[in-house]
Each structure stands twice: as C-alpha cells, then as structure tokens.
Amino acid sequence: MRAVLIYTLSRLALFAATFGVLYLLGARGALALLLALLISGLVAFVLLSRQRDNLSGAVTGLARRSREFGKRLDEGAAAEDDDAPESSGTPPRPSAS
C-alpha cells in the first residue's frame, strides 16, 4: 500500500503549499481553506496522474486478491461440509423419564 501513502502525502503537500501561497497573498480563514482545496485538487488532477494510476492498480490488485481469498474460503467450507457426516436435520428428542 505504498502507492496509497505516496498519493496521500502528495495531495497533502499540494494542499499545504497552495494554502501557504494563498495565505501569503492575503486569503484568510474559510476562504483560504476552500480556495486551497479547489486549487490543489485541480493541480493534483494534472500533476499526480501517474501516482493516481499506481494507486488505482494497487487498490485493484488488493480487491482481486481479496476476492480470490474469499473463493478459497468458500471452497474450503464446501469441502468441509462434504466431509461432515450426514444428519437428518432434526434435533434428537429428549427422553421422557
């Protein structure tokens, strides 16, 4: 999950740099935060496309491995069920004494 860390840190760095520039230009408070969020998002869309592709590949690979693991678990459970002794499906009645 190194790709997730790299992309997230890159986005945070872009946001911080954008906020810093806006602060130096005189924007303060909520206006600076909103403008920094908007501008850094647009810049990240352009500059971080390679990192975003790496992130997408990592997440897709993780999802594929998770599905494969789930299939193996289901196959193991089915094999375990096949090995279990057959029962009639009704619980035994307690004896009347």
C-alpha positions in Angstrom: 0.0 0.0 0.0 3.0 2.2 -0.6 1.1 3.8 -3.5 -1.7 5.0 -1.2 0.8 6.6 1.1 2.7 8.4 -1.7 -0.5 9.7 -3.3 -2.0 10.8 0.0 1.2 12.6 1.1 1.5 14.3 -2.3 -2.1 15.6 -2.1 -1.4 16.9 1.4 1.8 18.6 0.3 0.0 20.2 -2.6 -2.8 21.4 -0.3 -0.3 22.8 2.2 1.7 24.6 -0.5 -1.4 26.1 -2.0 -2.7 27.2 1.4 0.7 28.8 2.1 0.7 30.7 -1.1 -2.9 31.9 -0.6 -2.1 32.9 3.0 0.9 35.0 1.8 -1.4 36.6 -0.8 -3.8 37.7 2.0 -6.5 35.0 1.9 -7.5 34.0 5.5 -9.9 31.7 7.2 -12.6 29.6 5.4 -11.9 31.4 2.1 -8.3 30.3 2.2 -9.2 26.7 3.0 -11.9 26.5 0.3 -9.6 28.1 -2.4 -6.7 25.9 -1.4 -8.9 22.8 -1.6 -10.2 23.7 -5.0 -6.9 24.8 -6.5 -4.9 21.9 -5.0 -7.5 19.5 -6.3 -7.1 20.9 -9.9 -3.3 20.9 -9.7 -3.3 17.3 -8.3 -5.6 16.2 -11.2 -2.9 17.3 -13.6 0.3 16.6 -11.8 -0.5 13.4 -9.9 -1.9 11.3 -12.7 0.9 8.8 -12.6 0.6 8.4 -8.8 -3.2 8.1 -9.2 -2.7 5.3 -11.8 -0.3 3.5 -9.4 -2.9 3.9 -6.6 -5.6 2.5 -8.8 -3.5 -0.5 -9.7 -2.7 -1.2 -6.1 -6.4 -1.0 -5.0 -7.5 -3.2 -7.9 -4.8 -5.8 -7.1 -5.9 -5.8 -3.4 -9.6 -6.2 -4.4 -8.6 -9.1 -6.7 -6.6 -10.9 -4.0 -9.4 -10.4 -1.6 -11.9 -12.0 -3.9 -9.5 -14.9 -4.6 -9.1 -15.4 -0.8 -12.9 -15.3 -0.4 -13.3 -18.0 -3.1 -10.7 -20.2 -1.3 -12.5 -19.8 1.9 -15.8 -20.8 0.3 -14.2 -23.8 -1.4 -12.7 -24.9 1.9 -16.0 -24.5 3.7 -17.8 -26.5 1.0 -15.1 -29.3 1.2 -15.5 -29.3 5.0 -19.3 -29.6 4.6 -18.9 -32.5 2.2 -16.7 -34.3 4.8 -19.2 -33.9 7.6 -21.4 -36.8 8.5 -25.0 -36.7 7.2 -27.8 -36.0 9.7 -31.5 -36.0 9.3 -31.7 -32.3 10.1 -33.9 -32.7 13.1 -32.6 -32.5 16.6 -32.8 -35.6 18.8 -35.8 -35.7 21.1 -35.1 -35.7 24.8 -36.1 -39.0 26.5 -39.2 -38.9 28.7 -38.4 -40.2 32.2 
